[in-house]
Amino acid sequence: MKQDTLWSLAGSAAAVAASMMARKAADKAYQKEVGETPPENPDEPDVEWRQALL
């Protein structure tokens, strides 16, 4: 493989890992602040505006 391709793959893997970690951190922060798990789909009718915006 070319070196450029390897760096591109490494950068993509790092971006995916960073986004997964950011999502987990946001979920934990939401749970700590609100006291419950965040809604899976904020567009559902039973989700309140406050929950959807956080």
C-alpha distance matrix in Angstrom:
0.0 3.7 6.4 8.4 6.6 6.9 10.3 11.2 10.8 12.7 15.3 15.9 16.4 18.8 20.6 21.2 22.5 24.7 26.2 27.0 28.7 30.6 31.9 33.1 34.8 36.4 37.7 39.2 40.8 42.3 43.6 45.1 46.8 48.0 48.4 46.7 43.3 42.0 42.5 39.6 40.6 42.7 43.8 46.0 49.7 50.6 48.4 50.5 49.5 49.2 46.7 44.6 44.5 43.6
3.7 0.0 3.8 5.4 5.3 6.5 8.9 10.0 10.9 12.5 14.4 15.6 16.8 18.6 20.2 21.5 22.8 24.5 26.1 27.4 28.9 30.4 32.0 33.5 34.8 36.4 38.0 39.5 40.8 42.4 44.0 45.3 46.8 48.2 48.8 47.3 44.0 42.5 43.0 40.3 41.1 43.0 44.1 46.5 50.1 51.1 48.7 50.6 49.3 49.0 46.7 44.6 44.1 43.3
6.4 3.8 0.0 3.8 5.4 5.1 6.3 8.6 9.9 10.5 12.2 14.2 15.3 16.4 18.3 20.0 21.0 22.3 24.4 25.9 26.9 28.4 30.3 31.7 32.7 34.4 36.3 37.5 38.6 40.5 42.1 43.2 44.6 46.3 47.0 45.7 42.6 41.1 41.9 39.4 40.4 42.0 43.4 45.9 49.5 50.3 47.7 49.4 48.0 47.4 45.3 43.3 42.6 41.6
8.4 5.4 3.8 0.0 3.8 5.4 5.2 6.1 8.7 9.8 10.5 12.2 14.2 15.2 16.4 18.4 19.9 20.9 22.6 24.5 25.7 26.7 28.7 30.4 31.3 32.7 34.7 36.2 37.1 38.8 40.7 41.8 43.0 44.6 45.5 44.2 41.0 39.3 40.0 37.5 38.2 39.6 40.8 43.5 47.0 48.1 45.4 47.0 45.4 45.0 43.0 40.8 40.1 39.3
6.6 5.3 5.4 3.8 0.0 3.8 5.5 5.0 6.2 8.6 9.8 10.5 12.3 14.2 15.3 16.6 18.3 19.9 21.2 22.7 24.4 25.7 27.1 28.9 30.2 31.5 33.2 34.9 36.1 37.5 39.2 40.7 42.0 43.3 44.0 42.5 39.2 37.5 38.0 35.3 36.0 37.7 38.8 41.3 45.0 46.0 43.6 45.3 44.0 43.8 41.6 39.3 38.9 38.2
6.9 6.5 5.1 5.4 3.8 0.0 3.8 5.4 5.1 6.1 8.5 9.8 10.5 12.2 14.2 15.4 16.4 18.2 20.0 21.2 22.5 24.2 25.9 27.2 28.4 30.2 31.8 33.1 34.4 36.2 37.7 38.9 40.5 41.9 42.5 41.1 37.8 36.4 37.2 34.7 35.8 37.6 39.0 41.3 45.0 45.7 43.2 45.0 43.8 43.3 40.9 39.0 38.6 37.5
10.3 8.9 6.3 5.2 5.5 3.8 0.0 3.8 5.4 5.0 6.0 8.5 9.8 10.4 12.1 14.2 15.2 16.2 18.2 19.9 20.9 22.2 24.2 25.7 26.6 28.2 30.2 31.4 32.4 34.3 36.1 37.1 38.4 40.1 40.9 39.7 36.6 35.1 36.1 33.8 34.8 36.2 37.8 40.3 43.9 44.6 41.9 43.4 42.0 41.3 39.2 37.3 36.5 35.4
11.2 10.0 8.6 6.1 5.0 5.4 3.8 0.0 3.8 5.5 5.1 6.2 8.6 9.9 10.6 12.4 14.3 15.3 16.6 18.5 20.0 21.0 22.7 24.6 25.7 26.9 28.8 30.4 31.4 32.9 34.8 36.1 37.3 38.7 39.6 38.2 35.0 33.2 33.8 31.4 32.1 33.6 34.9 37.5 41.1 42.0 39.4 41.0 39.5 39.2 37.0 34.9 34.2 33.5
10.8 10.9 9.9 8.7 6.2 5.1 5.4 3.8 0.0 3.8 5.4 5.1 6.1 8.6 9.9 10.6 12.2 14.1 15.4 16.6 18.4 19.9 21.2 22.8 24.3 25.8 27.2 28.8 30.2 31.7 33.2 34.7 36.2 37.4 38.0 36.5 33.1 31.6 32.2 29.6 30.7 32.5 33.9 36.2 39.9 40.6 38.2 40.0 38.9 38.5 36.1 34.1 33.8 32.8
12.7 12.5 10.5 9.8 8.6 6.1 5.0 5.5 3.8 0.0 3.8 5.5 5.1 6.1 8.6 10.0 10.5 12.2 14.3 15.4 16.5 18.2 20.1 21.3 22.4 24.2 25.9 27.1 28.4 30.2 31.7 32.9 34.4 36.0 36.5 35.3 32.2 30.8 31.9 29.6 31.0 32.6 34.4 36.7 40.3 40.8 38.1 39.7 38.6 37.8 35.4 33.7 33.2 31.9
15.3 14.4 12.2 10.5 9.8 8.5 6.0 5.1 5.4 3.8 0.0 3.8 5.4 5.1 6.2 8.7 9.9 10.4 12.3 14.3 15.3 16.3 18.4 20.1 20.9 22.3 24.4 25.8 26.6 28.4 30.3 31.4 32.6 34.2 35.1 33.9 30.9 29.2 30.3 28.2 29.2 30.5 32.3 34.8 38.3 38.9 36.1 37.5 36.1 35.3 33.2 31.4 30.6 29.4
15.9 15.6 14.2 12.2 10.5 9.8 8.5 6.2 5.1 5.5 3.8 0.0 3.8 5.4 5.1 6.3 8.6 9.8 10.7 12.5 14.3 15.3 16.7 18.6 20.0 21.1 22.8 24.6 25.7 27.0 28.8 30.4 31.5 32.8 33.6 32.1 28.9 27.1 27.8 25.4 26.3 27.9 29.4 31.9 35.5 36.2 33.5 35.2 34.0 33.5 31.2 29.2 28.8 27.8
16.4 16.8 15.3 14.2 12.3 10.5 9.8 8.6 6.1 5.1 5.4 3.8 0.0 3.8 5.4 5.2 6.2 8.5 10.0 10.7 12.4 14.2 15.5 16.8 18.4 20.0 21.3 22.8 24.4 25.9 27.3 28.7 30.3 31.6 32.1 30.6 27.3 26.0 27.0 24.6 26.1 27.8 29.7 31.8 35.5 35.8 33.2 35.0 34.1 33.4 30.8 29.2 29.0 27.6
18.8 18.6 16.4 15.2 14.2 12.2 10.4 9.9 8.6 6.1 5.1 5.4 3.8 0.0 3.8 5.5 5.1 6.0 8.6 9.9 10.5 12.1 14.2 15.4 16.3 18.2 20.0 21.1 22.3 24.2 25.8 26.8 28.3 30.0 30.6 29.5 26.5 25.2 26.6 24.7 26.2 27.6 29.8 32.0 35.5 35.7 32.8 34.3 33.1 32.1 29.8 28.3 27.7 26.1
20.6 20.2 18.3 16.4 15.3 14.2 12.1 10.6 9.9 8.6 6.2 5.1 5.4 3.8 0.0 3.8 5.5 5.1 6.2 8.6 9.9 10.4 12.3 14.3 15.2 16.3 18.3 20.0 20.9 22.4 24.3 25.6 26.7 28.1 29.1 27.9 24.9 23.1 24.2 22.3 23.4 24.6 26.6 29.1 32.6 33.0 30.0 31.4 30.1 29.3 27.1 25.3 24.7 23.4
21.2 21.5 20.0 18.4 16.6 15.4 14.2 12.4 10.6 10.0 8.7 6.3 5.2 5.5 3.8 0.0 3.8 5.5 5.2 6.3 8.7 9.9 10.7 12.5 14.3 15.4 16.7 18.6 20.0 21.2 22.8 24.5 25.8 26.9 27.5 25.9 22.7 21.1 22.0 19.7 21.1 22.8 24.7 26.9 30.5 30.8 28.1 29.9 29.0 28.3 25.7 24.0 23.9 22.6
22.5 22.8 21.0 19.9 18.3 16.4 15.2 14.3 12.2 10.5 9.9 8.6 6.2 5.1 5.5 3.8 0.0 3.8 5.5 5.2 6.2 8.6 10.0 10.8 12.3 14.3 15.5 16.7 18.4 20.1 21.3 22.6 24.4 25.8 26.1 24.8 21.7 20.7 22.2 20.2 22.2 23.8 26.2 28.1 31.6 31.5 28.7 30.3 29.6 28.5 25.8 24.7 24.5 22.6
24.7 24.5 22.3 20.9 19.9 18.2 16.2 15.3 14.1 12.2 10.4 9.8 8.5 6.0 5.1 5.5 3.8 0.0 3.8 5.4 5.1 6.1 8.6 10.0 10.5 12.2 14.2 15.3 16.3 18.2 19.9 20.9 22.3 24.0 24.8 23.9 21.1 19.7 21.5 20.0 21.8 22.8 25.3 27.6 30.9 30.8 27.7 28.8 27.8 26.4 24.1 23.0 22.3 20.3
26.2 26.1 24.4 22.6 21.2 20.0 18.2 16.6 15.4 14.3 12.3 10.7 10.0 8.6 6.2 5.2 5.5 3.8 0.0 3.8 5.4 5.0 6.1 8.7 9.8 10.4 12.3 14.3 15.2 16.4 18.3 19.9 20.9 22.1 23.1 21.8 18.8 17.0 18.3 16.7 18.2 19.2 21.7 23.9 27.3 27.4 24.3 25.7 24.6 23.6 21.2 19.8 19.3 17.7
27.0 27.4 25.9 24.5 22.7 21.2 19.9 18.5 16.6 15.4 14.3 12.5 10.7 9.9 8.6 6.3 5.2 5.4 3.8 0.0 3.8 5.4 5.2 6.3 8.7 9.9 10.7 12.5 14.3 15.4 16.7 18.5 20.1 21.0 21.4 19.9 16.7 15.5 17.0 15.3 17.4 18.9 21.6 23.3 26.8 26.5 23.7 25.3 24.8 23.7 20.9 19.8 20.0 18.0
28.7 28.9 26.9 25.7 24.4 22.5 20.9 20.0 18.4 16.5 15.3 14.3 12.4 10.5 9.9 8.7 6.2 5.1 5.4 3.8 0.0 3.8 5.4 5.1 6.1 8.6 9.9 10.6 12.2 14.2 15.3 16.5 18.3 19.8 20.2 19.3 16.6 15.8 18.0 17.0 19.4 20.4 23.5 25.2 28.4 27.7 24.7 25.9 25.3 23.7 21.0 20.5 20.2 17.7
30.6 30.4 28.4 26.7 25.7 24.2 22.2 21.0 19.9 18.2 16.3 15.3 14.2 12.1 10.4 9.9 8.6 6.1 5.0 5.4 3.8 0.0 3.8 5.5 5.1 6.1 8.6 9.9 10.4 12.2 14.2 15.2 16.3 18.0 18.9 18.2 15.7 14.3 16.5 15.9 17.8 18.2 21.3 23.3 26.3 25.8 22.6 23.4 22.4 20.8 18.4 17.8 17.0 14.6
31.9 32.0 30.3 28.7 27.1 25.9 24.2 22.7 21.2 20.1 18.4 16.7 15.5 14.2 12.3 10.7 10.0 8.6 6.1 5.2 5.4 3.8 0.0 3.8 5.4 5.1 6.2 8.6 9.9 10.5 12.3 14.2 15.3 16.2 17.0 15.7 12.7 11.1 13.0 12.1 14.3 15.0 18.1 19.9 23.1 22.5 19.4 20.7 20.1 18.7 15.9 15.2 15.2 13.0
33.1 33.5 31.7 30.4 28.9 27.2 25.7 24.6 22.8 21.3 20.1 18.6 16.8 15.4 14.3 12.5 10.8 10.0 8.7 6.3 5.1 5.5 3.8 0.0 3.8 5.4 5.1 6.2 8.6 9.9 10.5 12.3 14.2 15.3 15.3 14.2 11.5 11.0 13.6 13.1 15.9 16.9 20.2 21.4 24.4 23.3 20.4 21.7 21.6 19.8 16.8 16.9 17.1 14.3
34.8 34.8 32.7 31.3 30.2 28.4 26.6 25.7 24.3 22.4 20.9 20.0 18.4 16.3 15.2 14.3 12.3 10.5 9.8 8.7 6.1 5.1 5.4 3.8 0.0 3.8 5.4 5.1 6.1 8.6 9.9 10.5 12.2 14.1 14.6 14.4 12.4 11.9 15.0 15.3 17.8 18.0 21.5 23.0 25.7 24.4 21.2 21.8 21.3 19.0 16.6 17.0 16.4 13.3
36.4 36.4 34.4 32.7 31.5 30.2 28.2 26.9 25.8 24.2 22.3 21.1 20.0 18.2 16.3 15.4 14.3 12.2 10.4 9.9 8.6 6.1 5.1 5.4 3.8 0.0 3.8 5.5 5.1 6.1 8.6 9.8 10.5 11.9 13.2 12.7 10.8 9.3 12.2 12.9 14.9 14.6 18.2 19.8 22.4 21.3 17.9 18.3 17.6 15.4 13.1 13.3 12.6 9.6
37.7 38.0 36.3 34.7 33.2 31.8 30.2 28.8 27.2 25.9 24.4 22.8 21.3 20.0 18.3 16.7 15.5 14.2 12.3 10.7 9.9 8.6 6.2 5.1 5.4 3.8 0.0 3.8 5.5 5.1 6.2 8.6 10.0 10.4 10.9 9.7 7.3 6.5 9.7 10.5 13.2 13.4 17.1 18.1 20.6 19.2 16.0 17.0 17.1 15.1 12.1 12.7 13.1 10.1
39.2 39.5 37.5 36.2 34.9 33.1 31.4 30.4 28.8 27.1 25.8 24.6 22.8 21.1 20.0 18.6 16.7 15.3 14.3 12.5 10.6 9.9 8.6 6.2 5.1 5.5 3.8 0.0 3.8 5.4 5.0 6.1 8.6 9.9 9.7 9.6 8.3 9.0 12.6 13.8 16.8 16.8 20.6 21.3 23.5 21.7 18.6 19.2 19.4 16.8 14.2 15.6 15.6 12.1
40.8 40.8 38.6 37.1 36.1 34.4 32.4 31.4 30.2 28.4 26.6 25.7 24.4 22.3 20.9 20.0 18.4 16.3 15.2 14.3 12.2 10.4 9.9 8.6 6.1 5.1 5.5 3.8 0.0 3.8 5.4 5.1 6.1 8.5 9.5 10.4 9.9 9.7 13.3 15.1 17.5 16.7 20.4 21.5 23.4 21.7 18.3 18.1 17.8 14.8 12.9 14.4 13.7 9.9
42.3 42.4 40.5 38.8 37.5 36.2 34.3 32.9 31.7 30.2 28.4 27.0 25.9 24.2 22.4 21.2 20.1 18.2 16.4 15.4 14.2 12.2 10.5 9.9 8.6 6.1 5.1 5.4 3.8 0.0 3.8 5.4 5.2 5.8 7.4 7.6 7.2 6.4 10.0 12.4 14.5 13.4 17.2 18.0 19.8 17.9 14.5 14.4 14.4 11.5 9.2 11.1 10.9 7.3
43.6 44.0 42.1 40.7 39.2 37.7 36.1 34.8 33.2 31.7 30.3 28.8 27.3 25.8 24.3 22.8 21.3 19.9 18.3 16.7 15.3 14.2 12.3 10.5 9.9 8.6 6.2 5.0 5.4 3.8 0.0 3.8 5.5 5.4 4.8 5.0 5.4 6.8 10.5 13.0 15.6 15.1 18.9 19.0 20.7 18.3 15.4 15.6 16.4 13.6 11.0 13.4 14.0 10.6
45.1 45.3 43.2 41.8 40.7 38.9 37.1 36.1 34.7 32.9 31.4 30.4 28.7 26.8 25.6 24.5 22.6 20.9 19.9 18.5 16.5 15.2 14.2 12.3 10.5 9.8 8.6 6.1 5.1 5.4 3.8 0.0 3.8 5.9 5.5 7.8 9.1 10.4 14.1 16.6 19.2 18.3 22.1 22.4 23.7 21.3 18.3 17.9 18.4 15.1 13.3 15.9 15.7 12.0
46.8 46.8 44.6 43.0 42.0 40.5 38.4 37.3 36.2 34.4 32.6 31.5 30.3 28.3 26.7 25.8 24.4 22.3 20.9 20.1 18.3 16.3 15.3 14.2 12.2 10.5 10.0 8.6 6.1 5.2 5.5 3.8 0.0 3.8 5.8 8.4 10.1 10.5 13.8 16.8 18.7 17.1 20.7 21.2 22.2 19.9 16.7 15.6 15.6 12.1 11.0 13.8 13.2 9.6
48.0 48.2 46.3 44.6 43.3 41.9 40.1 38.7 37.4 36.0 34.2 32.8 31.6 30.0 28.1 26.9 25.8 24.0 22.1 21.0 19.8 18.0 16.2 15.3 14.1 11.9 10.4 9.9 8.5 5.8 5.4 5.9 3.8 0.0 3.8 5.7 8.1 8.5 11.4 14.8 16.5 14.9 18.4 18.4 19.0 16.4 13.5 12.5 13.3 10.0 8.5 11.9 12.1 9.1
48.4 48.8 47.0 45.5 44.0 42.5 40.9 39.6 38.0 36.5 35.1 33.6 32.1 30.6 29.1 27.5 26.1 24.8 23.1 21.4 20.2 18.9 17.0 15.3 14.6 13.2 10.9 9.7 9.5 7.4 4.8 5.5 5.8 3.8 0.0 3.8 7.1 9.2 12.1 15.3 17.6 16.7 20.2 19.7 20.4 17.5 15.0 14.8 16.2 13.3 11.2 14.6 15.4 12.4
46.7 47.3 45.7 44.2 42.5 41.1 39.7 38.2 36.5 35.3 33.9 32.1 30.6 29.5 27.9 25.9 24.8 23.9 21.8 19.9 19.3 18.2 15.7 14.2 14.4 12.7 9.7 9.6 10.4 7.6 5.0 7.8 8.4 5.7 3.8 0.0 3.8 6.4 9.0 11.9 14.5 14.1 17.5 16.7 17.8 14.8 12.6 13.2 15.1 12.9 10.0 13.0 14.6 12.0
43.3 44.0 42.6 41.0 39.2 37.8 36.6 35.0 33.1 32.2 30.9 28.9 27.3 26.5 24.9 22.7 21.7 21.1 18.8 16.7 16.6 15.7 12.7 11.5 12.4 10.8 7.3 8.3 9.9 7.2 5.4 9.1 10.1 8.1 7.1 3.8 0.0 3.8 6.5 8.7 11.7 12.1 15.6 15.0 16.9 14.4 12.1 13.5 15.2 13.5 10.0 11.9 13.9 11.5
42.0 42.5 41.1 39.3 37.5 36.4 35.1 33.2 31.6 30.8 29.2 27.1 26.0 25.2 23.1 21.1 20.7 19.7 17.0 15.5 15.8 14.3 11.1 11.0 11.9 9.3 6.5 9.0 9.7 6.4 6.8 10.4 10.5 8.5 9.2 6.4 3.8 0.0 3.8 6.4 8.8 8.7 12.4 12.5 14.6 12.8 9.9 11.3 12.4 11.0 7.3 8.5 10.5 8.5
42.5 43.0 41.9 40.0 38.0 37.2 36.1 33.8 32.2 31.9 30.3 27.8 27.0 26.6 24.2 22.0 22.2 21.5 18.3 17.0 18.0 16.5 13.0 13.6 15.0 12.2 9.7 12.6 13.3 10.0 10.5 14.1 13.8 11.4 12.1 9.0 6.5 3.8 0.0 3.8 5.5 5.8 9.2 8.8 11.3 9.8 7.2 9.7 11.2 11.0 7.3 7.4 10.5 9.8
39.6 40.3 39.4 37.5 35.3 34.7 33.8 31.4 29.6 29.6 28.2 25.4 24.6 24.7 22.3 19.7 20.2 20.0 16.7 15.3 17.0 15.9 12.1 13.1 15.3 12.9 10.5 13.8 15.1 12.4 13.0 16.6 16.8 14.8 15.3 11.9 8.7 6.4 3.8 0.0 3.8 6.4 9.0 9.0 12.3 11.6 9.7 12.7 13.9 14.2 10.7 9.7 12.7 12.3
40.6 41.1 40.4 38.2 36.0 35.8 34.8 32.1 30.7 31.0 29.2 26.3 26.1 26.2 23.4 21.1 22.2 21.8 18.2 17.4 19.4 17.8 14.3 15.9 17.8 14.9 13.2 16.8 17.5 14.5 15.6 19.2 18.7 16.5 17.6 14.5 11.7 8.8 5.5 3.8 0.0 3.8 5.4 5.9 9.6 10.0 8.3 11.3 12.1 13.4 10.4 8.4 11.6 12.4
42.7 43.0 42.0 39.6 37.7 37.6 36.2 33.6 32.5 32.6 30.5 27.9 27.8 27.6 24.6 22.8 23.8 22.8 19.2 18.9 20.4 18.2 15.0 16.9 18.0 14.6 13.4 16.8 16.7 13.4 15.1 18.3 17.1 14.9 16.7 14.1 12.1 8.7 5.8 6.4 3.8 0.0 3.8 5.6 8.2 8.8 6.1 8.3 8.4 10.0 7.5 4.8 8.2 9.7
43.8 44.1 43.4 40.8 38.8 39.0 37.8 34.9 33.9 34.4 32.3 29.4 29.7 29.8 26.6 24.7 26.2 25.3 21.7 21.6 23.5 21.3 18.1 20.2 21.5 18.2 17.1 20.6 20.4 17.2 18.9 22.1 20.7 18.4 20.2 17.5 15.6 12.4 9.2 9.0 5.4 3.8 0.0 3.8 6.4 8.6 7.2 9.5 9.5 12.2 10.5 7.6 10.6 12.9
46.0 46.5 45.9 43.5 41.3 41.3 40.3 37.5 36.2 36.7 34.8 31.9 31.8 32.0 29.1 26.9 28.1 27.6 23.9 23.3 25.2 23.3 19.9 21.4 23.0 19.8 18.1 21.3 21.5 18.0 19.0 22.4 21.2 18.4 19.7 16.7 15.0 12.5 8.8 9.0 5.9 5.6 3.8 0.0 3.8 5.7 5.8 9.0 10.5 13.1 11.1 9.3 12.9 14.7
49.7 50.1 49.5 47.0 45.0 45.0 43.9 41.1 39.9 40.3 38.3 35.5 35.5 35.5 32.6 30.5 31.6 30.9 27.3 26.8 28.4 26.3 23.1 24.4 25.7 22.4 20.6 23.5 23.4 19.8 20.7 23.7 22.2 19.0 20.4 17.8 16.9 14.6 11.3 12.3 9.6 8.2 6.4 3.8 0.0 3.8 5.5 7.8 9.8 12.8 11.6 10.5 13.8 16.0
50.6 51.1 50.3 48.1 46.0 45.7 44.6 42.0 40.6 40.8 38.9 36.2 35.8 35.7 33.0 30.8 31.5 30.8 27.4 26.5 27.7 25.8 22.5 23.3 24.4 21.3 19.2 21.7 21.7 17.9 18.3 21.3 19.9 16.4 17.5 14.8 14.4 12.8 9.8 11.6 10.0 8.8 8.6 5.7 3.8 0.0 3.8 6.4 9.6 11.7 10.2 10.3 13.8 15.2
48.4 48.7 47.7 45.4 43.6 43.2 41.9 39.4 38.2 38.1 36.1 33.5 33.2 32.8 30.0 28.1 28.7 27.7 24.3 23.7 24.7 22.6 19.4 20.4 21.2 17.9 16.0 18.6 18.3 14.5 15.4 18.3 16.7 13.5 15.0 12.6 12.1 9.9 7.2 9.7 8.3 6.1 7.2 5.8 5.5 3.8 0.0 3.8 6.6 8.4 6.5 6.6 10.1 11.3
50.5 50.6 49.4 47.0 45.3 45.0 43.4 41.0 40.0 39.7 37.5 35.2 35.0 34.3 31.4 29.9 30.3 28.8 25.7 25.3 25.9 23.4 20.7 21.7 21.8 18.3 17.0 19.2 18.1 14.4 15.6 17.9 15.6 12.5 14.8 13.2 13.5 11.3 9.7 12.7 11.3 8.3 9.5 9.0 7.8 6.4 3.8 0.0 3.8 5.5 5.4 6.3 8.8 10.3
49.5 49.3 48.0 45.4 44.0 43.8 42.0 39.5 38.9 38.6 36.1 34.0 34.1 33.1 30.1 29.0 29.6 27.8 24.6 24.8 25.3 22.4 20.1 21.6 21.3 17.6 17.1 19.4 17.8 14.4 16.4 18.4 15.6 13.3 16.2 15.1 15.2 12.4 11.2 13.9 12.1 8.4 9.5 10.5 9.8 9.6 6.6 3.8 0.0 3.8 5.4 5.0 6.1 8.6
49.2 49.0 47.4 45.0 43.8 43.3 41.3 39.2 38.5 37.8 35.3 33.5 33.4 32.1 29.3 28.3 28.5 26.4 23.6 23.7 23.7 20.8 18.7 19.8 19.0 15.4 15.1 16.8 14.8 11.5 13.6 15.1 12.1 10.0 13.3 12.9 13.5 11.0 11.0 14.2 13.4 10.0 12.2 13.1 12.8 11.7 8.4 5.5 3.8 0.0 3.8 5.5 5.3 6.3
46.7 46.7 45.3 43.0 41.6 40.9 39.2 37.0 36.1 35.4 33.2 31.2 30.8 29.8 27.1 25.7 25.8 24.1 21.2 20.9 21.0 18.4 15.9 16.8 16.6 13.1 12.1 14.2 12.9 9.2 11.0 13.3 11.0 8.5 11.2 10.0 10.0 7.3 7.3 10.7 10.4 7.5 10.5 11.1 11.6 10.2 6.5 5.4 5.4 3.8 0.0 3.8 5.6 5.3
44.6 44.6 43.3 40.8 39.3 39.0 37.3 34.9 34.1 33.7 31.4 29.2 29.2 28.3 25.3 24.0 24.7 23.0 19.8 19.8 20.5 17.8 15.2 16.9 17.0 13.3 12.7 15.6 14.4 11.1 13.4 15.9 13.8 11.9 14.6 13.0 11.9 8.5 7.4 9.7 8.4 4.8 7.6 9.3 10.5 10.3 6.6 6.3 5.0 5.5 3.8 0.0 3.8 5.6
44.5 44.1 42.6 40.1 38.9 38.6 36.5 34.2 33.8 33.2 30.6 28.8 29.0 27.7 24.7 23.9 24.5 22.3 19.3 20.0 20.2 17.0 15.2 17.1 16.4 12.6 13.1 15.6 13.7 10.9 14.0 15.7 13.2 12.1 15.4 14.6 13.9 10.5 10.5 12.7 11.6 8.2 10.6 12.9 13.8 13.8 10.1 8.8 6.1 5.3 5.6 3.8 0.0 3.8
43.6 43.3 41.6 39.3 38.2 37.5 35.4 33.5 32.8 31.9 29.4 27.8 27.6 26.1 23.4 22.6 22.6 20.3 17.7 18.0 17.7 14.6 13.0 14.3 13.3 9.6 10.1 12.1 9.9 7.3 10.6 12.0 9.6 9.1 12.4 12.0 11.5 8.5 9.8 12.3 12.4 9.7 12.9 14.7 16.0 15.2 11.3 10.3 8.6 6.3 5.3 5.6 3.8 0.0
